[in-house]
Amino acid sequence: MKIGVIGTGTMGSGIAQVFIEKGYEVILNGISESEIKNGFNIIDKNLDRKVKKEKITLEDKEAILEKLNICVEIDELKECDIVVEAIVENMEVKKELFKKLDEVVKEDTILATNTSSLSITEIALSTKRPDKVIGMHFFNPAPVMKLVEIIEGVASSQETVDKVHELCNQISKDPVMVKEAPGFIVNRILVPMINEAIGILGDGIATKEEIDKAMKLGAGHPMGPLELSDLIGNDVVLFIMEVLHKEFGDDKYRPHTLLKKMVRGNLLGRKTKNGFYKY
Ligand code: NAI
C-alpha cells in the first residue's frame, strides 16, 4: 500500500513519519524545494532523537528513511492508495488541492484530510468522489499521540470508513469514530475549556500559574490549559473558537477578548517564543 502525505509542516511531517516507521512507502509532497527540505529535516531530527534515546538503531533509522520519497509535483501521488492532506487550515486552499488531487490519483484512492475544524463534506464536494473523502484527524505530535479521530462526512461511504479504520489499526493508532460536526470530539471539548481558562486570567481571578496548576492537580491534566494553548498556538485556538462560534451561533463559544488581543500582538505561544509564557 502506498501512502501520500501533502504538507510538510508540523502535522504533515509527523504523519509521514508515522507511516514510514510502520514500513509503509510514503510520498511526501510539499509546495517548494525548501518546504520539502523542512519536512525531511523535521523527520530526520525526530529519528535522530530516537537513536540517541536508543529506541532505534542508526540502521533502523536509515531503513525507515528509505521508505520516504519527497516531491513537489502533485502528479507524483498518482499511484497512492490513500492521500492524507495536512496543509494550511484554509477551506479555499484545501478545496483547490482536492480538486487537483481528484484528477491525478487512481479512481479508488481515498482522500483524507487532517483538518482540525473544517467541513469534510464541503471539502469532499470539490471532488467527483465524495464517498472516498474522509477526515483523519491526527494529534500533535503525530508520532506520539495514539488518537486519530475518523470523521465521516455526509457522503463518506462505509467502505471508506472501514478501510481507514483498518489502516489506523495497522499504524498502531487508536481511532474513534465521529460524524462530522464543528470541532469533532476533542476540540469541541478542549478548545472552549482553554478559552474559559483565558477568561479566568483575563478577569483577574487567578494568575496563569495558578490556573495551570489547578487543572493539573485538580483535574489530572498533564498540562495546564494556558501552557497547552501556547503549545497548540494561540492563533489556532482562536481560529477554532471562531469556527465553533460561527457554526453553532451560541455565545458560549465566543472567543475571549484577551485571546484576540494576544493573537493581534503576535503572542502566539511557543512558535513566536512568547505567549502566556516566554520560551
Ligand atoms: P504548518 O503551518 O506547520 O504546515 C502547513 C503546511 O501547509 C506547510 O507545509 C505549508 O508549506 C503548506 N501550505 C501553506 N500554504 C499552502 C498552499 N497554498 N498550498 C499547499 N500547501 C500549503 O501547519 P500544521 O500545524 O502542520 O497544520 C496542518 C493541518 O493539520 C491543518 O489543517 C491543521 O488544522 C491540522 N492540524 C494541526 C494540528 C496541530 O496541533 N498543529 C493538530 C491536528 C490537525
Residues whose N, C-alpha, C, O or C-beta is under 5 A from the ligand:
A	BS01	NAI	G7 T8 G9 T10 M11 G12 I31 E35 A86 I87 V88 E89 V93 N114 T115 S116 F138 F139 N140 I232
